[in-house]
Amino acid sequence: QVGARKKKALDRPGVCVMARGRSRSDSRSRSRGRGKGGRGDDQEHIQQMVDERQAARRDRDFDKADRMREELKELGVRIDDTQLTWNAPGGLRGVVNNPGGKGPIEKRDGDWICRSCGKLVFATKDVCFSCGAPRDSGGSR
């Protein structure tokens, strides 16, 4: 039976049988093989997800926002909520749309910049929220 399946698959144009009976169309990567515009489609899809996550945060639906952040993380997307930007594999990047928001967080008296990772840390914190570096050796006032 396996031989018959392979023969049928070989008779179909555009199908390449691989090890363990998988064809290219069964491959795990969904971003490859989309044809023209795959990269642009990926950027649009990621931007939609980022915008939906931001809307959930604005609506204070933090469970949904956290789930979406995990989904994005699984795709390799890194969101910087301080700078309101995102980066993804392949050089994809974008801006977190924040309509009605104040924009990036502004530095206030006592806030400090972490020397290890460059993030803005609130004055009430003694360690960086991002990398865990202490204020003494890892940040300036």
LUMKOL-159017 format. One record per residue (C-alpha): residue in one letter; x, y, z. Coordinates in Angstrom, 3 decimals. Example, Ala and Ser with C-alpha at 12.3 -4.5 7.8 and 13.67 -1.06 7.14 Angstrom:
BEGIN
<fivo><code>A</code><px>12.300</px><py>-4.500</py><pz>7.800</pz></fivo>
<fivo><code>S</code><px>13.670</px><py>-1.060</py><pz>7.140</pz></fivo>
This chain:
BEGIN
<fivo><code>Q</code><px>0.000</px><py>0.000</py><pz>0.000</pz></fivo>
<fivo><code>V</code><px>2.771</px><py>2.449</py><pz>0.829</pz></fivo>
<fivo><code>G</code><px>4.268</px><py>1.912</py><pz>-2.621</pz></fivo>
<fivo><code>A</code><px>0.892</px><py>2.572</py><pz>-4.231</pz></fivo>
<fivo><code>R</code><px>0.502</px><py>5.856</py><pz>-2.299</pz></fivo>
<fivo><code>K</code><px>3.964</px><py>6.991</py><pz>-3.355</pz></fivo>
<fivo><code>K</code><px>3.216</px><py>6.117</py><pz>-6.983</pz></fivo>
<fivo><code>K</code><px>-0.053</px><py>8.092</py><pz>-6.864</pz></fivo>
<fivo><code>A</code><px>1.763</px><py>11.025</py><pz>-5.273</pz></fivo>
<fivo><code>L</code><px>4.467</px><py>10.894</py><pz>-7.918</pz></fivo>
<fivo><code>D</code><px>1.820</px><py>10.946</py><pz>-10.637</pz></fivo>
<fivo><code>R</code><px>0.478</px><py>14.272</py><pz>-9.333</pz></fivo>
<fivo><code>P</code><px>2.353</px><py>17.268</py><pz>-10.735</pz></fivo>
<fivo><code>G</code><px>3.972</px><py>19.550</py><pz>-8.193</pz></fivo>
<fivo><code>V</code><px>4.114</px><py>17.009</py><pz>-5.353</pz></fivo>
<fivo><code>C</code><px>7.463</px><py>15.797</py><pz>-4.104</pz></fivo>
<fivo><code>V</code><px>7.477</px><py>12.765</py><pz>-1.808</pz></fivo>
<fivo><code>M</code><px>9.906</px><py>13.137</py><pz>1.059</pz></fivo>
<fivo><code>A</code><px>11.151</px><py>10.783</py><pz>3.788</pz></fivo>
<fivo><code>R</code><px>8.460</px><py>9.161</py><pz>5.954</pz></fivo>
<fivo><code>G</code><px>5.855</px><py>9.743</py><pz>3.253</pz></fivo>
<fivo><code>R</code><px>5.521</px><py>13.503</py><pz>3.748</pz></fivo>
<fivo><code>S</code><px>5.059</px><py>15.715</py><pz>0.769</pz></fivo>
<fivo><code>R</code><px>6.267</px><py>19.276</py><pz>0.610</pz></fivo>
<fivo><code>S</code><px>2.722</px><py>20.458</py><pz>1.058</pz></fivo>
<fivo><code>D</code><px>2.716</px><py>18.732</py><pz>4.495</pz></fivo>
<fivo><code>S</code><px>5.802</px><py>20.590</py><pz>5.717</pz></fivo>
<fivo><code>R</code><px>5.675</px><py>22.208</py><pz>9.142</pz></fivo>
<fivo><code>S</code><px>6.566</px><py>25.726</py><pz>8.006</pz></fivo>
<fivo><code>R</code><px>3.514</px><py>27.691</py><pz>6.997</pz></fivo>
<fivo><code>S</code><px>5.447</px><py>30.815</py><pz>6.068</pz></fivo>
<fivo><code>R</code><px>7.334</px><py>29.106</py><pz>3.252</pz></fivo>
<fivo><code>G</code><px>5.859</px><py>28.138</py><pz>-0.035</pz></fivo>
<fivo><code>R</code><px>3.130</px><py>30.770</py><pz>-0.049</pz></fivo>
<fivo><code>G</code><px>4.332</px><py>32.113</py><pz>-3.324</pz></fivo>
<fivo><code>K</code><px>4.628</px><py>35.790</py><pz>-4.057</pz></fivo>
<fivo><code>G</code><px>4.093</px><py>38.221</py><pz>-1.209</pz></fivo>
<fivo><code>G</code><px>4.546</px><py>35.764</py><pz>1.659</pz></fivo>
<fivo><code>R</code><px>6.703</px><py>38.187</py><pz>3.593</pz></fivo>
<fivo><code>G</code><px>4.211</px><py>41.030</py><pz>3.244</pz></fivo>
<fivo><code>D</code><px>1.385</px><py>38.713</py><pz>4.262</pz></fivo>
<fivo><code>D</code><px>3.379</px><py>37.726</py><pz>7.366</pz></fivo>
<fivo><code>Q</code><px>3.954</px><py>41.389</py><pz>8.260</pz></fivo>
<fivo><code>E</code><px>0.255</px><py>42.202</py><pz>7.879</pz></fivo>
<fivo><code>H</code><px>-0.766</px><py>39.157</py><pz>9.941</pz></fivo>
<fivo><code>I</code><px>1.680</px><py>39.998</py><pz>12.732</pz></fivo>
<fivo><code>Q</code><px>0.620</px><py>43.662</py><pz>12.710</pz></fivo>
<fivo><code>Q</code><px>-3.037</px><py>42.614</py><pz>13.061</pz></fivo>
<fivo><code>M</code><px>-2.173</px><py>40.361</py><pz>16.012</pz></fivo>
<fivo><code>V</code><px>-0.084</px><py>43.099</py><pz>17.673</pz></fivo>
<fivo><code>D</code><px>-2.897</px><py>45.629</py><pz>17.202</pz></fivo>
<fivo><code>E</code><px>-5.481</px><py>43.189</py><pz>18.586</pz></fivo>
<fivo><code>R</code><px>-3.260</px><py>42.559</py><pz>21.614</pz></fivo>
<fivo><code>Q</code><px>-2.868</px><py>46.301</py><pz>22.179</pz></fivo>
<fivo><code>A</code><px>-6.655</px><py>46.764</py><pz>21.983</pz></fivo>
<fivo><code>A</code><px>-7.074</px><py>44.017</py><pz>24.615</pz></fivo>
<fivo><code>R</code><px>-4.569</px><py>45.794</py><pz>26.871</pz></fivo>
<fivo><code>R</code><px>-6.373</px><py>49.105</py><pz>26.394</pz></fivo>
<fivo><code>D</code><px>-9.671</px><py>47.379</py><pz>27.255</pz></fivo>
<fivo><code>R</code><px>-7.956</px><py>45.893</py><pz>30.329</pz></fivo>
<fivo><code>D</code><px>-8.529</px><py>42.329</py><pz>29.079</pz></fivo>
<fivo><code>F</code><px>-5.112</px><py>41.215</py><pz>30.292</pz></fivo>
<fivo><code>D</code><px>-5.832</px><py>37.483</py><pz>29.989</pz></fivo>
<fivo><code>K</code><px>-6.443</px><py>37.887</py><pz>26.256</pz></fivo>
<fivo><code>A</code><px>-3.446</px><py>40.216</py><pz>25.907</pz></fivo>
<fivo><code>D</code><px>-1.205</px><py>37.667</py><pz>27.646</pz></fivo>
<fivo><code>R</code><px>-2.467</px><py>34.828</py><pz>25.436</pz></fivo>
<fivo><code>M</code><px>-1.813</px><py>36.885</py><pz>22.332</pz></fivo>
<fivo><code>R</code><px>1.667</px><py>37.823</py><pz>23.545</pz></fivo>
<fivo><code>E</code><px>2.442</px><py>34.103</py><pz>23.973</pz></fivo>
<fivo><code>E</code><px>1.154</px><py>33.368</py><pz>20.462</pz></fivo>
<fivo><code>L</code><px>3.340</px><py>36.127</py><pz>19.072</pz></fivo>
<fivo><code>K</code><px>6.308</px><py>34.882</py><pz>21.087</pz></fivo>
<fivo><code>E</code><px>5.858</px><py>31.406</py><pz>19.567</pz></fivo>
<fivo><code>L</code><px>6.101</px><py>33.064</py><pz>16.139</pz></fivo>
<fivo><code>G</code><px>9.361</px><py>34.694</py><pz>17.218</pz></fivo>
<fivo><code>V</code><px>7.832</px><py>38.165</py><pz>17.563</pz></fivo>
<fivo><code>R</code><px>9.336</px><py>40.380</py><pz>20.278</pz></fivo>
<fivo><code>I</code><px>7.202</px><py>43.281</py><pz>21.490</pz></fivo>
<fivo><code>D</code><px>8.698</px><py>46.276</py><pz>23.267</pz></fivo>
<fivo><code>D</code><px>5.817</px><py>47.876</py><pz>25.174</pz></fivo>
<fivo><code>T</code><px>8.026</px><py>50.769</py><pz>26.306</pz></fivo>
<fivo><code>Q</code><px>9.016</px><py>51.876</py><pz>22.809</pz></fivo>
<fivo><code>L</code><px>5.770</px><py>50.576</py><pz>21.239</pz></fivo>
<fivo><code>T</code><px>7.621</px><py>48.569</py><pz>18.574</pz></fivo>
<fivo><code>W</code><px>7.851</px><py>44.931</py><pz>17.518</pz></fivo>
<fivo><code>N</code><px>10.483</px><py>42.811</py><pz>15.758</pz></fivo>
<fivo><code>A</code><px>10.129</px><py>39.415</py><pz>14.095</pz></fivo>
<fivo><code>P</code><px>12.422</px><py>36.939</py><pz>12.343</pz></fivo>
<fivo><code>G</code><px>13.513</px><py>37.846</py><pz>8.843</pz></fivo>
<fivo><code>G</code><px>13.916</px><py>41.531</py><pz>9.684</pz></fivo>
<fivo><code>L</code><px>10.183</px><py>42.189</py><pz>9.968</pz></fivo>
<fivo><code>R</code><px>9.356</px><py>45.059</py><pz>12.288</pz></fivo>
<fivo><code>G</code><px>6.590</px><py>47.476</py><pz>13.021</pz></fivo>
<fivo><code>V</code><px>4.982</px><py>49.915</py><pz>15.416</pz></fivo>
<fivo><code>V</code><px>2.409</px><py>49.028</py><pz>18.075</pz></fivo>
<fivo><code>N</code><px>-0.625</px><py>51.137</py><pz>17.184</pz></fivo>
<fivo><code>N</code><px>-1.896</px><py>52.822</py><pz>20.312</pz></fivo>
<fivo><code>P</code><px>-4.832</px><py>55.056</py><pz>19.375</pz></fivo>
<fivo><code>G</code><px>-5.973</px><py>57.112</py><pz>22.302</pz></fivo>
<fivo><code>G</code><px>-2.844</px><py>56.175</py><pz>24.239</pz></fivo>
<fivo><code>K</code><px>-0.177</px><py>58.512</py><pz>25.501</pz></fivo>
<fivo><code>G</code><px>2.556</px><py>57.004</py><pz>23.344</pz></fivo>
<fivo><code>P</code><px>5.838</px><py>55.800</py><pz>24.798</pz></fivo>
<fivo><code>I</code><px>6.243</px><py>56.101</py><pz>28.561</pz></fivo>
<fivo><code>E</code><px>8.012</px><py>59.306</py><pz>29.525</pz></fivo>
<fivo><code>K</code><px>10.843</px><py>59.404</py><pz>32.051</pz></fivo>
<fivo><code>R</code><px>9.901</px><py>60.961</py><pz>35.378</pz></fivo>
<fivo><code>D</code><px>12.024</px><py>62.069</py><pz>38.329</pz></fivo>
<fivo><code>G</code><px>13.748</px><py>59.078</py><pz>39.908</pz></fivo>
<fivo><code>D</code><px>13.220</px><py>56.737</py><pz>36.940</pz></fivo>
<fivo><code>W</code><px>16.433</px><py>55.163</py><pz>35.668</pz></fivo>
<fivo><code>I</code><px>17.808</px><py>53.622</py><pz>32.508</pz></fivo>
<fivo><code>C</code><px>19.197</px><py>50.098</py><pz>32.862</pz></fivo>
<fivo><code>R</code><px>22.810</px><py>49.986</py><pz>31.685</pz></fivo>
<fivo><code>S</code><px>22.488</px><py>46.303</py><pz>30.810</pz></fivo>
<fivo><code>C</code><px>19.503</px><py>46.416</py><pz>28.455</pz></fivo>
<fivo><code>G</code><px>18.686</px><py>50.128</py><pz>28.019</pz></fivo>
<fivo><code>K</code><px>15.079</px><py>49.924</py><pz>29.256</pz></fivo>
<fivo><code>L</code><px>13.421</px><py>52.657</py><pz>31.285</pz></fivo>
<fivo><code>V</code><px>12.771</px><py>51.415</py><pz>34.846</pz></fivo>
<fivo><code>F</code><px>10.407</px><py>53.141</py><pz>37.267</pz></fivo>
<fivo><code>A</code><px>11.857</px><py>54.851</py><pz>40.339</pz></fivo>
<fivo><code>T</code><px>10.077</px><py>52.436</py><pz>42.682</pz></fivo>
<fivo><code>K</code><px>12.036</px><py>49.461</py><pz>41.288</pz></fivo>
<fivo><code>D</code><px>15.479</px><py>48.392</py><pz>42.525</pz></fivo>
<fivo><code>V</code><px>16.026</px><py>45.863</py><pz>39.727</pz></fivo>
<fivo><code>C</code><px>15.328</px><py>46.061</py><pz>36.015</pz></fivo>
<fivo><code>F</code><px>11.986</px><py>44.471</py><pz>35.076</pz></fivo>
<fivo><code>S</code><px>13.463</px><py>43.208</py><pz>31.818</pz></fivo>
<fivo><code>C</code><px>16.896</px><py>41.761</py><pz>32.576</pz></fivo>
<fivo><code>G</code><px>16.971</px><py>41.732</py><pz>36.387</pz></fivo>
<fivo><code>A</code><px>20.067</px><py>43.924</py><pz>36.686</pz></fivo>
<fivo><code>P</code><px>20.176</px><py>45.818</py><pz>39.992</pz></fivo>
<fivo><code>R</code><px>19.915</px><py>49.592</py><pz>40.037</pz></fivo>
<fivo><code>D</code><px>23.323</px><py>50.024</py><pz>41.729</pz></fivo>
<fivo><code>S</code><px>25.425</px><py>48.329</py><pz>39.056</pz></fivo>
<fivo><code>G</code><px>22.917</px><py>48.016</py><pz>36.229</pz></fivo>
<fivo><code>G</code><px>21.293</px><py>51.394</py><pz>36.031</pz></fivo>
<fivo><code>S</code><px>21.779</px><py>55.121</py><pz>36.343</pz></fivo>
<fivo><code>R</code><px>19.497</px><py>57.696</py><pz>37.851</pz></fivo>
